[in-house]
Amino acid sequence: MSTKVDFSKVGFADFQRMAGDANLSRYEKIGFPDTYRKGHEQDIFGDICAKLTNLSRTEMRVLDIGPGCSDLPQYLIDLCAQQGHVLALMDGEEMLAQLPDSDAVSKIDAIFPDCPDFLAQERGCIDVILCYSVLHYVFDEGCVFKFLDHALDLLSPGGQMLIGDIPNVSKRKRFFASDTGIAFHRAFMKTDESPDVQFNVPDTGHIDDAVMFGLVQRARNAGFDAYIVPQGENLPMANRREDILIVRS
Ligand SMILES: C[S@@+](CC[C@H](N)C(=O)[O-])C[C@H]1O[C@@H](n2cnc3c(N)ncnc32)[C@H](O)[C@@H]1O
C-alpha cells in the first residue's frame, strides 16, 4: 500500500489536489492503492455494463458523477463514442483535466448536486447515471438523500442509475465475522489473529445497512424501482462493497 496518501481521509478538495500530483499513479489520484484497481478495471467496467443495460443501446444521454481519472472513465468514453451516446462527466476541474477532450463529451466542473443549470436543463432527460465509488464521500461531506433526490430527478423514463462500489460497514462486519472472512484476514495480513469486529457500536462516518436500505426506500417512495445488488465475485472489494441500482419505469 502506498505511504504517499492517507486514503481514509480524502475529500473532494483533496481529490482535486491529488489529480495534479505527478508523484501519484492514476489509481492513487482517485484514492486507491494500486493493488485495489490495477488489472481490475476491465472487470469492474464489465460489471457496470451488465447492470446499466442502457449503455448497450444507442444514442443515450449518459452522466458520470465523479469519473475520476483512471481507466474506468476512458472505457466509458470509448463505449459512449462507439454507441453514439452523449456523455457528461461531472467532477472537479483538476480531475476532469486528466481526461481527454472530445466533441461528444462535456466536462462539468461541479460538485453534484450543486449544479443548478445542469439540473434544470437535463431534468428527466438522462438515460444512464453512473456514480461509482463516490457515495461515501458524499456521505462524509454532503447529504446522500439530497444527492439521491436530485439524481432521480434527472432520470428519463426507462433511465437507470448505478450508485456503485459503496463500502457498507455492515456487510464488511458480516464478512470479517464469518469463517471465510477470518481466513481471508489471516492470509492477507499474514497473521494468526482474527479481525477486530465490533457490533452494536456507532459507526460514525460510515455507510451501513440502515443507509443502504434508507436510500432504496427513498427511491422506491419516489416511484422508482431500486435494488441493492452484489458486485461480481471477481471484483477486488466484492466482499465488503455493494451497489444500488435504480430504474425509472
Ligand atoms: C474514489 S474516486 C472514484 C472515481 C471513479 N468513479 C472510479 O470509480 O474510478 C471519487 C471521485 O468522485 C469525485 N467526487 C466526489 N464527490 C463528488 C460530487 N459530489 N460530485 C462530483 N464528483 C464528486 C472526486 O473528485 C473523485 O474524482
PDBQT file of the ligand as one rigid body, heavy atoms in Angstrom, charges set to zero:
ROOT
HETATM    1  C1  LIG A 301     -12.845   7.369  -5.497  1.00  0.00    +0.000 C 
HETATM    2  S1  LIG A 301     -12.934   8.438  -6.871  1.00  0.00    +0.000 S 
HETATM    3  C2  LIG A 301     -13.858   7.402  -7.989  1.00  0.00    +0.000 C 
HETATM    4  C3  LIG A 301     -13.575   7.698  -9.439  1.00  0.00    +0.000 C 
HETATM    5  C4  LIG A 301     -14.290   6.800 -10.436  1.00  0.00    +0.000 C 
HETATM    6  N1  LIG A 301     -15.727   6.902 -10.353  1.00  0.00    +0.000 N 
HETATM    7  C5  LIG A 301     -13.848   5.380 -10.261  1.00  0.00    +0.000 C 
HETATM    8  O1  LIG A 301     -14.541   4.612  -9.580  1.00  0.00    +0.000 OA
HETATM    9  O2  LIG A 301     -12.794   5.024 -10.799  1.00  0.00    +0.000 OA
HETATM   10  C6  LIG A 301     -14.155   9.655  -6.408  1.00  0.00    +0.000 C 
HETATM   11  C7  LIG A 301     -14.313  10.763  -7.422  1.00  0.00    +0.000 C 
HETATM   12  O3  LIG A 301     -15.546  11.425  -7.180  1.00  0.00    +0.000 OA
HETATM   13  C8  LIG A 301     -15.357  12.829  -7.204  1.00  0.00    +0.000 C 
HETATM   14  N2  LIG A 301     -16.443  13.371  -6.374  1.00  0.00    +0.000 N 
HETATM   15  C9  LIG A 301     -16.643  13.237  -5.048  1.00  0.00    +0.000 A 
HETATM   16  N3  LIG A 301     -17.796  13.807  -4.672  1.00  0.00    +0.000 NA
HETATM   17  C10 LIG A 301     -18.355  14.305  -5.802  1.00  0.00    +0.000 A 
HETATM   18  C11 LIG A 301     -19.556  15.019  -6.076  1.00  0.00    +0.000 A 
HETATM   19  N4  LIG A 301     -20.452  15.312  -5.108  1.00  0.00    +0.000 N 
HETATM   20  N5  LIG A 301     -19.806  15.406  -7.357  1.00  0.00    +0.000 NA
HETATM   21  C12 LIG A 301     -18.931  15.114  -8.348  1.00  0.00    +0.000 A 
HETATM   22  N6  LIG A 301     -17.779  14.429  -8.146  1.00  0.00    +0.000 NA
HETATM   23  C13 LIG A 301     -17.504  14.029  -6.884  1.00  0.00    +0.000 A 
HETATM   24  C14 LIG A 301     -13.929  13.020  -6.702  1.00  0.00    +0.000 C 
HETATM   25  O4  LIG A 301     -13.376  14.260  -7.099  1.00  0.00    +0.000 OA
HETATM   26  C15 LIG A 301     -13.226  11.833  -7.347  1.00  0.00    +0.000 C 
HETATM   27  O5  LIG A 301     -12.778  12.128  -8.640  1.00  0.00    +0.000 OA
ENDROOT
TORSDOF 0
